[in-house]
Amino acid sequence: MSLSKPENLLLVGASALVGVALAAILNRDSTLDKHKQDFGLEKVEEKQVGKQRVLQRGKTGINLDRQMSSTNHLQDIQAESEEALELRKLIKKQQEMTQQLLQLAAPIVDRCPHLVDLYGLAERFMVSPLIGDNLKRSIFGGGGFLPKDAFMQDDSFVIAQKDHSTMREVVQSLKFTKGGPREHVFFNPKTVKAAIVTCGGLCPGLNVVIREIVMSLYFNYEAHEIYGIQWGYKGFYTNPDKSWIELTPQVVKNIHKLGGTILGSSRGGFQKDKILDEIQKRGINQVYIIGGDGTHRGINELIKRAMERRMIISFVGIPKTIDNDIPIIDNSFGFNTACEVAERMIEAAYTEATNAQNGIGLVKLMGRYSGFIARNASLANGNVDMCLIPELPFELEGPKGFYEQIITKLKEQNHCVIVVAEGAEEGLINPNEKITQVEKRDDSNNLIFDDIGKFLRDAIPKYAKTKHQMAVTLKYIDPTYAIRSVPANAVDTIMCAKLAQNAVHGAMSGYTGFSVGVVRNAVAYIPITTLIDAGVNRVSMTERTWQRLMAQNRQKYMINDDFKDKAWEVIRQKQEERKQVFRDILKRVRQQHDAIIRGSPVLQEAEIDNA
């Protein structure tokens, strides 16, 4: 069933509409009775009184009576016109109320595209092969193992935000299509040809996602032609005879225990026509692409170009970023593992710092634009004295600056443990303290900062010796590649399996242009355009988790008086920008929702006129 059609969307509010119609009929009857009472009966009484006056006056009052009758006749016409106008206003008001009710009854869901709607296809669904045919298969799994009540309805949704103050806010809030298997599928499993590719940097859990896509397609849907594309986007068209490898359950059976990706990965190499040429040549109709924000922009371009070429393909994104900087979703896979490994590195730095006089343990963690790993790992360890992330405004020098707070910690406890995110330089509020002098970018157009970890490794001892004649022992740990290359832990492994299986369910159902993610602990299909518009997920300085870290390590804001106002303005501005991004997304989705409602036959202006 195509969800974007008005008649299907309005099924949700059908019962409410019937109630409104009945109420309108009853209200109309009572209104007509009132109008009869107000206008009809009074006019009958006036006419009877007029006749009595004629009899009493006789012939001498005939002319006066005719004049009065003419006046009464004009008054009757005017009254009837006013009555018709009142009825018209009443009907129009009822129609407006009906529209408002339908807008409330039909949930505001940011629905992902469906191949039937995109290409104007006749609906051609078949019963899902996952439907179980007996109790034994329903319990033990394999092909055809789900009871009918386990399938997801097409109009099921996930509420995007967790905090709402009124029921009206809940009704009008942003929602996404809920992930899961559908009772009917768009693709015939016997004709499915799938391709899987991993793009961007490494991340714990990539092999788990690959494995579960293959297992779900092969065993659950009995789709057996599956290919893995090596070396990212460029692998589609660069030496395809070697970079396209067939994936079977035997090939992927044990890869979930390995770090990295068996397909390899790379940045850049995106050439949409070359990619689509090879996809078309091989008859691929499902493409699973695992990557971050740049990769998802590529998916969006592929979809648009495929539509121009009338290529009926389901493109599915699985969001991957170890930094957890993809918005909307609760967490990205691999993030939990990264925090776990990072916490152990912090503990090593703490041991080094506490076993030396004036010991400093400095750990640099990943986080180009967002400091989630640094924040969560520091909070989990409990022994971090200072945490620098890109979202935090700070200064290096001055009486309240970063360096002076290190000296204060050393004097208080003889050691100091510092965690710094790789992109923390963004937080430097004083332009004279910037570390990166020349802007550089990688093949995915990501900004490359100079190494702030190495800079601080050299600058801190120098400052302590120059300004305070204090000798310090600093140990520097950079576990970047040790973190991203490890296998996924248990939590991330379960998440990866969940995302991969639901990606397959969505593609088999005919959805395209969506990314699968966990939203408020439920799997959701998020339109890729929405994910792109949402930008980068960032740590908020006013949210509870950051405040808990500040309470735990007693870290003070490292800003001198000259830049205090500017720092708070930067924080407020970033928060307002994030709010505006989501306001714009919700506004767009509401406009699409209202346009569907207005397109419903029951709300056309002509019907108001006819009524």
C-alpha positions as CSV (number, residue, x, y, z in Angstrom):
1,M,0.0,0.0,0.0
2,S,1.4,3.4,-1.0
3,L,1.5,5.6,2.1
4,S,1.8,9.0,0.5
5,K,-1.6,8.8,-1.2
6,P,-4.2,11.0,0.6
7,E,-6.8,8.3,0.8
8,N,-4.5,6.0,2.6
9,L,-3.1,8.6,4.9
10,L,-6.6,9.7,5.9
11,L,-7.6,6.2,7.0
12,V,-6.2,7.1,10.4
13,G,-8.8,9.9,10.9
14,A,-11.7,8.1,9.3
15,S,-13.6,7.4,12.4
16,A,-13.1,10.9,13.7
17,L,-14.4,12.3,10.4
18,V,-17.6,10.2,10.7
19,G,-18.1,11.7,14.1
20,V,-17.7,15.2,12.7
21,A,-20.2,14.4,9.9
22,L,-22.8,13.2,12.3
23,A,-22.2,16.2,14.6
24,A,-22.5,18.5,11.6
25,I,-25.9,16.9,10.6
26,L,-27.3,17.2,14.1
27,N,-26.0,20.7,14.4
28,R,-27.5,21.7,11.0
29,D,-30.9,20.3,12.0
30,S,-30.9,22.2,15.3
31,T,-29.8,25.3,13.5
32,L,-32.5,25.0,10.9
33,D,-35.1,24.6,13.7
34,K,-33.7,27.7,15.4
35,H,-33.9,29.7,12.1
36,K,-37.5,28.6,11.6
37,Q,-38.3,29.7,15.1
38,D,-36.5,33.0,14.7
39,F,-37.8,33.8,11.2
40,G,-40.7,31.6,10.0
41,L,-43.1,31.6,13.0
42,E,-42.7,35.3,13.7
43,K,-43.5,36.1,10.0
44,V,-46.7,33.9,10.2
45,E,-47.8,35.8,13.2
46,E,-47.1,39.2,11.5
47,K,-49.1,38.2,8.5
48,Q,-52.1,37.1,10.7
49,V,-52.0,40.4,12.6
50,G,-51.9,42.2,9.3
51,K,-55.1,40.4,8.1
52,Q,-57.0,41.3,11.2
53,R,-56.0,45.0,10.8
54,V,-57.3,45.0,7.3
55,L,-60.7,43.7,8.4
56,Q,-60.9,46.2,11.2
57,R,-59.9,49.2,9.1
58,G,-62.1,48.5,6.2
59,K,-61.7,50.0,2.8
60,T,-60.2,53.2,4.1
61,G,-57.0,51.3,5.2
62,I,-56.4,49.3,2.0
63,N,-53.6,51.5,0.7
64,L,-51.8,51.5,4.0
65,D,-52.2,47.7,4.3
66,R,-50.7,47.2,0.8
67,Q,-47.7,49.4,1.8
68,M,-47.2,47.3,4.9
69,S,-47.5,44.0,2.9
70,S,-44.8,45.2,0.5
71,T,-42.5,46.1,3.3
72,N,-43.1,42.8,5.0
73,H,-42.3,41.0,1.7
74,L,-39.0,42.8,1.4
75,Q,-38.2,41.9,5.0
76,D,-39.0,38.2,4.3
77,I,-36.5,38.2,1.3
78,Q,-33.8,39.9,3.4
79,A,-34.4,37.5,6.3
80,E,-34.2,34.5,4.0
81,S,-30.9,35.8,2.5
82,E,-29.4,36.3,5.9
83,E,-30.5,32.8,6.8
84,A,-28.8,31.3,3.7
85,L,-25.7,33.3,4.5
86,E,-25.6,32.0,8.1
87,L,-26.0,28.5,6.9
88,R,-23.2,28.9,4.4
89,K,-20.9,30.3,7.1
90,L,-21.9,27.4,9.4
91,I,-21.1,24.8,6.7
92,K,-17.7,26.4,5.9
93,K,-16.8,26.5,9.6
94,Q,-17.7,22.8,9.9
95,Q,-15.4,22.1,6.9
96,E,-12.6,24.0,8.5
97,M,-13.1,22.1,11.8
98,T,-13.1,18.9,9.8
99,Q,-9.8,19.8,8.2
100,Q,-8.2,20.7,11.6
101,L,-9.5,17.4,13.0
102,L,-7.9,15.5,10.1
103,Q,-4.7,17.3,10.6
104,L,-4.7,16.1,14.2
105,A,-5.9,12.6,13.4
106,A,-3.4,11.9,10.7
107,P,0.0,11.9,12.4
108,I,2.7,14.2,11.1
109,V,5.2,11.6,9.8
110,D,8.3,12.4,7.8
111,R,7.8,9.4,5.4
112,C,10.6,8.0,3.3
113,P,10.0,7.6,-0.4
114,H,8.5,4.5,-1.9
115,L,9.4,3.1,-5.3
116,V,5.7,2.9,-6.3
117,D,5.2,6.6,-5.7
118,L,8.5,7.7,-7.2
119,Y,8.0,5.9,-10.5
120,G,4.2,5.9,-10.7
121,L,4.1,2.1,-10.7
122,A,1.1,-0.1,-10.3
123,E,1.1,-1.6,-6.8
124,R,2.7,-5.0,-7.2
125,F,3.2,-6.5,-3.7
126,M,3.5,-10.1,-2.8
127,V,3.1,-11.9,0.5
128,S,6.3,-11.8,2.6
129,P,8.3,-15.0,2.7
130,L,8.8,-14.3,6.4
131,I,5.2,-15.3,7.3
132,G,5.2,-18.5,9.4
133,D,3.1,-21.4,8.4
134,N,3.2,-23.5,11.6
135,L,4.2,-23.2,15.2
136,K,7.5,-25.0,14.8
137,R,8.8,-22.6,12.2
138,S,7.5,-19.6,14.2
139,I,9.6,-20.6,17.1
140,F,12.8,-21.8,15.5
141,G,13.3,-19.2,12.7
142,G,14.6,-19.5,9.2
143,G,12.5,-18.6,6.2
144,G,8.9,-18.1,7.0
145,F,9.2,-17.9,10.8
146,L,7.1,-14.8,11.8
147,P,3.5,-15.0,13.0
148,K,1.2,-12.5,11.3
149,D,0.9,-10.3,14.4
150,A,4.7,-9.7,14.4
151,F,4.6,-7.6,11.2
152,M,4.8,-3.8,11.2
153,Q,1.8,-1.8,9.9
154,D,2.7,0.7,7.2
155,D,1.3,3.6,9.3
156,S,3.3,2.8,12.4
157,F,5.6,5.6,13.5
158,V,8.3,6.6,16.0
159,I,8.1,10.0,17.8
160,A,11.4,11.8,17.2
161,Q,11.6,13.8,20.4
162,K,11.2,12.5,24.0
163,D,10.2,15.7,25.8
164,H,6.7,17.2,25.3
165,S,4.7,19.3,27.7
166,T,1.2,18.8,26.2
167,M,-0.7,16.2,24.1
168,R,-1.0,18.7,21.3
169,E,2.8,18.9,21.1
170,V,2.9,15.1,20.8
171,V,0.3,15.1,18.0
172,Q,2.0,17.8,16.1
173,S,5.6,16.7,16.7
174,L,8.0,15.1,14.2
175,K,7.6,11.4,13.6
176,F,9.3,8.8,11.4
177,T,8.1,5.6,9.8
178,K,8.8,2.7,12.2
179,G,11.2,0.0,10.9
180,G,10.4,-3.7,10.8
181,P,9.1,-6.4,8.4
182,R,6.0,-5.8,6.4
183,E,3.4,-8.5,5.6
184,H,3.7,-7.7,1.9
185,V,6.9,-7.0,0.0
186,F,7.6,-5.0,-3.2
187,F,10.5,-7.1,-4.5
188,N,10.3,-10.7,-5.5
189,P,13.2,-12.3,-3.6
190,K,14.0,-14.5,-6.6
191,T,14.8,-11.4,-8.6
192,V,16.7,-9.5,-5.9
193,K,20.3,-8.6,-6.7
194,A,21.9,-6.7,-3.8
195,A,25.2,-4.8,-3.4
196,I,26.9,-3.7,-0.1
197,V,29.6,-1.0,0.2
198,T,31.4,0.6,3.2
199,C,32.6,4.2,2.9
200,G,34.7,6.6,5.0
201,G,36.8,5.7,8.0
202,L,36.8,2.5,10.0
203,C,34.4,1.9,12.9
204,P,33.7,-1.0,15.2
205,G,30.7,-3.0,13.9
206,L,31.1,-2.7,10.1
207,N,31.6,-6.4,9.7
208,V,28.6,-7.1,11.8
209,V,26.4,-5.0,9.5
210,I,27.7,-6.7,6.4
211,R,27.2,-10.1,7.9
212,E,23.6,-9.5,9.0
213,I,22.6,-7.9,5.7
214,V,23.8,-11.1,3.9
215,M,22.3,-13.4,6.5
216,S,18.9,-11.7,6.4
217,L,18.7,-11.6,2.6
218,Y,19.9,-15.1,2.2
219,F,18.1,-17.0,4.9
220,N,15.0,-14.9,5.8
221,Y,14.1,-13.7,2.3
222,E,15.8,-16.3,0.3
223,A,17.6,-13.8,-1.9
224,H,20.9,-15.3,-2.8
225,E,22.6,-13.0,-5.2
226,I,24.6,-10.6,-3.0
227,Y,27.8,-8.7,-3.8
228,G,30.3,-6.8,-1.7
229,I,32.0,-3.7,-3.3
230,Q,35.6,-3.2,-2.2
231,W,37.2,0.2,-1.4
232,G,34.2,2.4,-1.1
233,Y,32.4,4.3,-3.9
234,K,35.3,4.0,-6.3
235,G,35.1,0.2,-6.1
236,F,31.9,0.2,-8.1
237,Y,33.7,1.2,-11.3
238,T,37.4,0.7,-10.6
239,N,38.5,-2.7,-11.8
240,P,35.0,-4.1,-11.1
241,D,36.0,-7.7,-12.0
242,K,38.1,-7.8,-8.9
243,S,36.4,-5.2,-6.6
244,W,33.0,-6.9,-6.9
245,I,33.0,-10.0,-4.7
246,E,30.2,-12.5,-4.1
247,L,29.0,-12.7,-0.5
248,T,27.5,-15.9,0.8
249,P,26.8,-17.0,4.4
250,Q,30.0,-19.1,4.3
251,V,32.0,-16.0,3.4
252,V,30.6,-13.8,6.2
253,K,30.0,-16.5,8.8
254,N,32.7,-15.3,11.3
255,I,33.5,-11.8,10.2
256,H,31.5,-10.2,13.1
257,K,34.4,-11.1,15.4
258,L,36.9,-9.0,13.3
259,G,37.6,-5.3,13.4
260,G,37.5,-3.1,10.3
261,T,35.6,-4.2,7.2
262,I,36.3,-7.2,4.9
263,L,35.3,-4.9,2.0
264,G,37.9,-2.3,2.8
265,S,36.9,1.4,2.7
266,S,38.0,4.8,1.4
267,R,37.0,8.4,1.2
268,G,36.0,10.2,-2.0
269,G,35.8,8.4,-5.4
270,F,32.2,9.4,-5.9
271,Q,31.2,9.5,-9.6
272,K,27.5,8.9,-9.8
273,D,27.2,8.0,-13.5
274,K,30.0,5.6,-13.4
275,I,28.6,4.0,-10.3
276,L,25.1,3.7,-11.8
277,D,26.5,2.4,-15.1
278,E,28.0,-0.6,-13.3
279,I,24.9,-1.1,-11.2
280,Q,22.7,-1.1,-14.3
281,K,25.0,-3.4,-16.2
282,R,24.8,-6.0,-13.4
283,G,21.0,-5.6,-12.8
284,I,21.4,-4.6,-9.2
285,N,18.1,-3.5,-7.6
286,Q,19.1,-3.0,-3.9
287,V,22.1,-1.1,-2.7
288,Y,23.1,-0.9,0.9
289,I,25.6,1.9,1.7
290,I,27.3,2.2,5.1
291,G,28.8,5.6,5.9
292,G,28.6,9.0,7.4
293,D,27.2,12.4,6.4
294,G,29.3,12.7,3.2
295,T,28.4,9.2,2.2
296,H,24.7,10.0,2.7
297,R,24.9,13.0,0.5
298,G,26.3,10.7,-2.2
299,I,23.3,8.4,-1.7
300,N,20.9,11.3,-2.2
301,E,22.7,12.2,-5.5
302,L,22.5,8.6,-6.7
303,I,18.8,8.5,-6.1
304,K,18.1,11.6,-8.0
305,R,20.3,10.5,-10.9
306,A,18.7,7.0,-10.9
307,M,15.2,8.6,-11.1
308,E,16.3,10.6,-14.2
309,R,17.5,7.3,-15.7
310,R,14.3,5.4,-14.7
311,M,16.3,2.9,-12.7
312,I,14.1,1.2,-10.1
313,I,16.5,0.6,-7.3
314,S,16.2,0.8,-3.5
315,F,19.0,2.8,-2.0
316,V,19.4,2.3,1.8
317,G,21.8,4.1,4.1
318,I,23.2,2.7,7.4
319,P,24.6,5.6,9.3
320,K,28.2,5.1,10.5
321,T,30.3,7.5,12.5
322,I,32.5,6.7,15.5
323,D,32.1,10.3,16.7
324,N,28.3,9.9,17.2
325,D,27.8,13.1,15.3
326,I,24.9,12.0,13.2
327,P,21.7,13.9,14.4
328,I,18.3,12.5,15.2
329,I,19.4,9.0,16.1
330,D,20.1,8.0,19.7
331,N,23.6,6.7,19.0
332,S,25.6,5.5,16.0
333,F,26.9,2.0,16.0
334,G,30.5,1.7,17.2
335,F,30.2,4.6,19.6
336,N,29.7,2.4,22.6
337,T,32.7,0.4,21.8
338,A,34.8,3.5,21.2
339,C,33.9,4.9,24.6
340,E,34.7,1.6,26.3
341,V,38.2,1.4,24.8
342,A,38.8,5.2,25.3
343,E,38.0,4.8,29.0
344,R,40.7,2.2,29.4
345,M,43.2,4.6,27.7
346,I,42.2,7.3,30.2
347,E,42.8,4.9,33.1
348,A,46.3,4.3,31.7
349,A,46.9,8.0,31.7
350,Y,45.6,8.3,35.2
351,T,48.0,5.6,36.4
352,E,51.0,7.4,34.7
353,A,50.0,10.7,36.2
354,T,49.6,9.5,39.7
355,N,52.9,7.7,39.7
356,A,55.0,10.8,39.0
357,Q,55.6,14.1,40.7
358,N,53.6,16.8,39.1
359,G,52.4,14.1,36.7
360,I,50.1,14.9,33.8
361,G,48.2,12.4,31.7
362,L,47.1,13.8,28.3
363,V,44.8,11.7,26.1
364,K,43.6,12.8,22.7
365,L,40.4,11.1,21.4
366,M,38.4,11.3,18.2
367,G,35.8,14.0,17.7
368,R,36.4,16.4,14.8
369,Y,33.2,18.3,15.2
370,S,31.6,16.7,18.3
371,G,33.0,15.8,21.6
372,F,30.7,12.8,22.5
373,I,33.5,10.2,22.9
374,A,35.6,12.6,25.1
375,R,32.6,13.5,27.2
376,N,31.3,10.0,27.7
377,A,34.7,8.3,28.2
378,S,35.6,11.0,30.8
379,L,32.3,10.6,32.6
380,A,32.7,6.8,32.7
381,N,36.3,6.9,34.0
382,G,35.6,9.4,36.8
383,N,39.2,10.6,37.2
384,V,39.4,13.2,34.5
385,D,40.2,16.7,35.7
386,M,39.7,18.6,32.4
387,C,37.9,17.8,29.2
388,L,38.2,19.9,26.1
389,I,35.7,19.4,23.2
390,P,34.9,21.4,20.1
391,E,31.6,22.8,21.5
392,L,33.3,24.2,24.6
393,P,34.6,27.8,24.4
394,F,38.0,28.2,26.2
395,E,41.3,30.1,26.3
396,L,44.7,28.7,26.8
397,E,46.4,31.5,28.6
398,G,45.4,34.2,31.1
399,P,44.6,34.0,34.8
400,K,41.5,31.9,34.2
401,G,42.8,30.0,31.1
402,F,43.4,26.3,30.6
403,Y,47.1,26.4,31.5
404,E,46.6,28.1,34.8
405,Q,43.9,25.6,35.8
406,I,46.4,22.8,35.2
407,I,48.9,24.5,37.5
408,T,46.1,24.8,40.1
409,K,45.3,21.1,39.9
410,L,48.9,20.1,40.2
411,K,49.3,22.2,43.3
412,E,46.1,20.7,44.8
413,Q,46.6,17.0,44.1
414,N,50.1,16.6,42.5
415,H,48.6,15.3,39.3
416,C,46.2,16.2,36.4
417,V,44.4,14.1,33.8
418,I,43.3,15.8,30.6
419,V,41.2,14.5,27.8
420,V,41.0,16.5,24.6
421,A,39.0,15.8,21.4
422,E,40.8,16.1,18.1
423,G,38.7,19.1,17.0
424,A,38.8,20.9,20.3
425,E,40.7,23.8,18.6
426,E,37.3,25.0,17.4
427,G,36.5,26.0,20.9
428,L,39.4,28.5,21.2
429,I,37.6,31.8,21.6
430,N,40.7,34.0,21.3
431,P,41.6,34.2,17.6
432,N,45.3,34.9,18.6
433,E,45.5,31.4,20.1
434,K,44.5,29.4,17.0
435,I,46.7,26.5,16.3
436,T,45.9,25.7,12.7
437,Q,47.1,28.5,10.5
438,V,46.3,27.0,7.0
439,E,43.0,25.4,6.4
440,K,43.2,21.8,5.0
441,R,40.5,19.3,4.0
442,D,40.5,15.5,3.3
443,D,39.0,13.8,0.2
444,S,35.5,13.9,1.9
445,N,35.9,17.7,2.4
446,N,36.2,17.3,6.1
447,L,38.2,20.0,7.8
448,I,41.7,18.9,9.1
449,F,43.0,20.6,12.2
450,D,46.7,20.6,13.2
451,D,47.3,18.0,15.9
452,I,46.1,19.7,19.1
453,G,47.3,16.7,21.2
454,K,50.9,17.1,20.1
455,F,50.7,20.9,20.5
456,L,49.5,20.6,24.1
457,R,52.1,17.9,24.8
458,D,54.8,20.4,24.1
459,A,53.1,23.6,25.2
460,I,52.0,22.5,28.7
461,P,55.5,21.7,30.1
462,K,56.9,24.8,28.5
463,Y,54.3,27.0,30.1
464,A,54.8,25.4,33.6
465,K,58.5,25.9,33.4
466,T,58.4,29.4,32.0
467,K,55.6,30.9,34.0
468,H,55.9,29.0,37.3
469,Q,59.3,27.4,37.3
470,M,57.6,24.1,37.7
471,A,58.9,20.8,36.2
472,V,56.2,18.4,35.1
473,T,56.1,14.9,33.8
474,L,53.7,14.6,30.9
475,K,52.6,11.3,29.3
476,Y,50.8,11.6,26.0
477,I,48.4,8.9,24.7
478,D,46.8,8.9,21.2
479,P,44.7,5.8,20.9
480,T,42.8,6.9,17.7
481,Y,43.6,3.9,15.5
482,A,43.5,1.5,18.4
483,I,39.9,2.6,19.1
484,R,38.4,2.6,15.6
485,S,39.9,-0.7,14.5
486,V,38.7,-3.0,17.3
487,P,35.7,-5.4,16.9
488,A,32.3,-4.2,18.2
489,N,31.5,-5.0,21.8
490,A,28.2,-6.8,22.8
491,V,26.1,-3.7,22.8
492,D,27.2,-2.5,19.4
493,T,27.0,-6.0,17.9
494,I,23.3,-6.2,18.9
495,M,22.7,-2.7,17.5
496,C,24.4,-3.5,14.2
497,A,22.4,-6.6,13.7
498,K,19.2,-4.7,14.4
499,L,20.1,-1.9,11.9
500,A,21.1,-4.4,9.2
501,Q,18.0,-6.6,9.5
502,N,15.7,-3.6,9.4
503,A,17.5,-2.1,6.5
504,V,16.7,-5.3,4.6
505,H,13.1,-5.2,5.7
506,G,12.8,-1.6,4.4
507,A,14.4,-2.3,1.1
508,M,12.3,-5.5,0.5
509,S,9.1,-3.4,1.2
510,G,10.0,-1.0,-1.6
511,Y,11.2,1.9,0.5
512,T,14.2,3.9,-0.8
513,G,16.2,7.0,0.1
514,F,16.1,6.3,3.8
515,S,18.6,5.6,6.5
516,V,17.9,3.2,9.3
517,G,18.6,4.3,12.9
518,V,17.5,3.9,16.5
519,V,15.3,6.8,17.6
520,R,14.1,6.8,21.2
521,N,15.0,3.1,21.4
522,A,13.0,2.1,18.4
523,V,14.2,1.4,14.8
524,A,13.0,4.1,12.4
525,Y,13.3,4.8,8.7
526,I,14.6,8.4,8.4
527,P,14.5,10.1,5.0
528,I,18.1,10.8,3.8
529,T,17.2,14.3,2.9
530,T,16.1,15.0,6.5
531,L,19.3,13.4,7.8
532,I,21.3,15.7,5.5
533,D,19.3,18.8,6.5
534,A,19.8,18.1,10.2
535,G,23.5,18.7,9.9
536,V,25.9,17.6,12.6
537,N,25.0,16.3,16.1
538,R,26.8,18.3,18.8
539,V,27.2,18.3,22.5
540,S,25.1,21.0,24.2
541,M,26.8,22.9,27.0
542,T,23.4,23.1,28.9
543,E,22.3,19.5,28.7
544,R,22.4,17.1,31.6
545,T,25.2,14.8,30.6
546,W,27.7,17.6,30.2
547,Q,26.6,19.2,33.4
548,R,27.1,15.8,35.2
549,L,30.7,15.7,33.9
550,M,31.3,19.3,35.2
551,A,29.9,18.3,38.6
552,Q,32.1,15.2,38.7
553,N,35.5,16.7,37.8
554,R,34.8,20.3,39.1
555,Q,36.0,21.7,35.9
556,K,35.6,25.5,35.6
557,Y,35.0,27.4,32.4
558,M,38.4,28.4,31.1
559,I,37.6,32.0,29.9
560,N,39.0,35.3,30.9
561,D,36.9,38.3,31.5
562,D,37.6,39.9,28.1
563,F,36.0,37.0,26.2
564,K,33.4,36.0,28.8
565,D,30.4,37.6,27.0
566,K,31.6,36.4,23.6
567,A,31.9,32.8,24.8
568,W,28.3,32.8,26.2
569,E,27.1,34.4,23.0
570,V,28.8,31.6,21.0
571,I,27.0,28.9,23.1
572,R,23.6,30.6,22.8
573,Q,24.1,31.1,19.0
574,K,25.0,27.4,18.4
575,Q,22.0,26.2,20.4
576,E,19.7,28.5,18.5
577,E,21.1,27.4,15.2
578,R,20.4,23.7,16.2
579,K,16.8,24.6,17.2
580,Q,16.2,26.5,14.0
581,V,17.4,23.5,11.9
582,F,14.8,21.2,13.5
583,R,12.1,23.9,13.3
584,D,12.8,24.2,9.6
585,I,12.6,20.4,9.2
586,L,9.3,20.2,11.1
587,K,7.9,23.1,9.1
588,R,8.7,21.3,5.8
589,V,7.2,18.1,7.0
590,R,4.0,19.9,8.3
591,Q,3.6,21.6,4.9
592,Q,3.8,18.3,3.1
593,H,1.4,16.8,5.6
594,D,-1.1,19.7,5.2
595,A,-0.8,19.6,1.4
596,I,-1.9,15.9,1.5
597,I,-4.8,16.8,3.8
598,R,-5.9,19.7,1.6
599,G,-5.8,17.4,-1.4
600,S,-8.4,15.2,0.2
601,P,-11.8,15.2,-1.7
602,V,-13.7,16.0,1.5
603,L,-12.0,19.4,1.9
604,Q,-12.3,20.9,-1.6
605,E,-13.7,24.4,-1.8
606,A,-16.2,23.3,-4.5
607,E,-17.8,21.0,-1.9
608,I,-18.4,23.9,0.4
609,D,-20.1,25.8,-2.5
610,N,-22.3,22.8,-3.3
611,A,-23.3,22.3,0.3
